Amino acid sequence: MTDHVIDDASALDAQWQRAEASGGNGNCFEFASIDGKVAVRHSKAPHGPALLFTTSELAAMLDGARNGEFDHLTRP
């Protein structure tokens, strides 16, 4: 593990949460609070890596998403 990557996210003692809009199809990101940081993993790879972000980094990303800054990434 480096400071920002956890090799096996399933090894974390965490309560993972995903957006209700994912529809339960298992194809989305999951988030968990870990030691004052936020871990992010892909729900289809629970034993895969997780990235760790500070709460301020996640807040900046969420603010950008709310403001439509990443909308162009979801269009074909």
N, C-alpha and C positions, 0 to 999 in steps of 0.2 A: 504494500500500500504506500502510495505517495501522499502528500498533503491533500491532494484533491481527488484522488481516485481510490476506490475500494475494489479490489479484484473480484470478490464474490459477495455481492449484495445480500445474499441469503444468510450470510454469516452474521449480519447485524441483528441485534436485538431491537427490532423496530416495528412500529405499526405503519404499514404502507397504506397510502391513500391515493386513489385515482379520481379523475373527474367523472361525475355522473354522466356527462355527455359521451363518454367512451362507449356506452351501451353494453359494457361487460364483454366485448368481443376479444379482450386480451391484447389489444393492439394500441397501447397508449403508454404514456409515462406515469410512473408512480412516484410519490414524494413521501419522505419521512423526516422527522426531526431527530437529529443525532448530535448530541453534545453541543447544542447551540448553533448547529449548522443544519442545512437542508440537503439530504441525499436525494438523488434522482436516478431512477433506473427504468429500463424498458420492461413492461409487464410480461412480455413473451420470453424474457431472459432473466428470471429471478435469481439465477446462479451466476449471471454475468456481472459486469462491472457496474458500479454506481459512481456518479460524480458528486462531489461535495461543494456546496456553495454557501457563502455567508448569507445571513438573512437580508442584508442590504443588497447583495447581488441579485437575489431572487426578487426582491421588491422592485428593483430597477427593471428586470425582465418583465414582470407582471404589469408594471406601469406602461412599458413599451407595447405590450400586447393589448392592453386596454385602449391605447391611443392608436392602434392599427399599424404600428411601425413594422410589423412582421407579416402583414396580410399578404403581401406579394409572394411570400414563400409558400403559400397554400394554393396558389393558382397554377394550373398547368402551363 
